[in-house]
Amino acid sequence: MLKKDGVPSPEELEGVKPSQERLEEGPVVIVECMQEIPCDPCYYACPKEAFRPFGDINEKPEIDYEKCNGCSICIANCPGLAIFVLDYNYSEKEGLLKIPYELKPLPEKEEKVIVLNRAGEEIGKGRVVQVLNTKKQDRTAIISIAVPKEILMDARHIRLIRGSTDEG
């Protein structure tokens, strides 16, 4: 439960994810912004106007999933690091997760990583597909990670394996 331990419950997450049918159509944004706070950069960042206009700056973002193409421009614009893109169609066995990443060192393309869930627990392994880090992103890189489809919905961060004995 978000208020108790900082991790959203399955019920809280149901309210922010697109339908299974939309998830299966291709890349789509997931906004895990669970609290009403004064924030709206996602709305202005989206070139497809997939974020519905805010009636009040304190409202939680609402997405028109039919307009979203998963471009990921909104990810680096979210000061709360609460926006992700999922693509269940990446390959037969893997999905693609795009996450904001502000740690150093940045992972490198094709690097193997440990995949973590929302609570920071290890749930599997993944492979870095792309690292996008431009000046326009203001030091928030967007990391694309190929992960097994069965953990895609729970995967939300990574830990680098470098220097550890866990190279598997």
Number of C-alpha atoms within 10 A of each C-alpha: 11 11 10 7 9 10 15 18 12 9 9 14 15 11 10 18 18 18 10 8 8 14 19 14 13 17 23 24 26 21 23 19 20 17 12 12 12 10 18 20 14 21 21 12 18 18 14 14 15 20 21 12 15 14 7 12 14 13 17 19 21 15 20 13 18 12 14 19 16 21 15 22 16 24 30 28 23 21 14 12 17 18 23 24 23 25 23 24 16 16 13 9 12 19 23 24 27 29 26 28 21 16 10 6 7 13 22 15 14 14 15 22 25 20 25 20 18 13 14 14 13 15 15 16 20 25 21 21 18 17 19 13 17 11 8 9 16 11 14 22 21 23 23 22 30 25 25 19 20 13 17 21 16 14 29 20 22 26 15 16 16 12 7 7 7 9 11 8
